[in-house]
């Protein structure tokens, strides 16, 4: 597989992961509504659906890691740095810019999911919440 094909594959996987993470956000909101209604059946169903989506996101991460490891070391390190929330500035190559853009969008959606999770966890667990101030 050529270098440009690997980068394109990583971009496609990142886009897929973004779609999956967006679905997780929607399910997280549904979970909050089910908790508000105290609907145990819906809570269980949504939790299972959310776990399935999380497993899909993990599979994307593994595939991205495998593809990144196929790149020459320097390029692989650059791609890995582009995937982090604090990606380096000044990267000019379009493929890397696209990786940074999608990665930033993914991190933004994950942050929204975590905020909703914190609210739900505090509501359900009270003082025993995983998220303490």
N, C-alpha and C positions, 0 to 999 in steps of 0.2 A: 504494500500500500504506500502510495506517495505521501510526502509531507503535507501537501495541500489537501489531499483526500482525508487525511487524519484530522486536520483542523476542521474541515467541513463536517466530518462525522462527530467531532466534539461539539460543534455548534448545534447540530441537529439534536444531539442528546441533551444539551443544555435547554434547548427550546422545549423538548419533551418534558424535562424535569420541571421547567417553569409551569407548563400546563398542569402537571401532576400536583405541584405545590399550590397552585391556584385552586385546584379541586379540594385539596386538604383545607385550605382557608374556608371554602364554602361549607365543607362538612363540619369544620370547627364552629362556624356560626350556627349551623343546624343543631349541633350538640348543645350549644348554649341555650337555644330555644327549647330543646327537649328537657334540659335540666330545669329551666324556668317552669315548665309544665309538670315537672316531676314524672315524666313519662319514661318509665324504666325500660320498656320494650324498645322505644325509639333510641334511648341512650345507648343501649347495648348494640343495636343495629348500626347506628352511626359510628360508634367506636370501632366496630369490626370493619366497616367500610373505610374508615380513616386509616386503620392499620394496613389494609390492603394497598392503599395509595402510598403510605409511607414505605412499604416494601418495594413498590415500583420505583420510588425516588431513590432508595438505596441501590437498587439494581442499576439505575442510571449512573449513580456515583461510581459504582464498581466498573462499569463499562467505560466511563470517562477516564478513570484511573488507568485502566488497561491500555486505552488508546494513547494516553499521555505518556505512558511508559514506553510506547513504541517510537516516540520521537527521540531525536538526538538529545543528549542531556541538557544542553543549554536551552533549547526550545521547550523541552518538557518542563524545566524549571520556570521558564517564563509563563507557560500556560498555567501551571500550578499557582503562580503568584497572581495571575489574572482572575483566578477563581475565588480568591480571598476577598472578604469585604473591603479591605483596604488595598485594592489593586493599585499598582504603580501608575503614576501619571506620565504623560508624554509618550505613550506608545502610539506609533503612527500607523502601523500595518492594520488594514481593515479587518482581517480575520481576528486579530487579537482584540481590537476595539469591540467587535461584535461579542466576543467571549466575555469581556468586561461588562458590556451593557446588559447582556442576559443574566450574568452572574449577579450584578447589582439588583436587578429586578427580582431575582430569586430571593436574595437576602432581605429585600424589602418586604416581600410577601411572608417570608418566614417570621420576620419581626412582628408583623401584624398578627400572625397565628399565635405567637408566644404571648403577646399582650392579651389576647382573648383568653388563652389558656390560663394566664395568671388570674384574671377576673373570675373565671369559672372555678378554678381551684380554690381561691380564697372564699368564694361563696359556698362551696360544698364542704371544704375542710375546715374553714374557720381558722382558729389559732393553730391547728395542726397542718396548715397549708405548707406545701413544698416551697412556695414563694413567700418568704418572710421579708419584711422591710428592714 
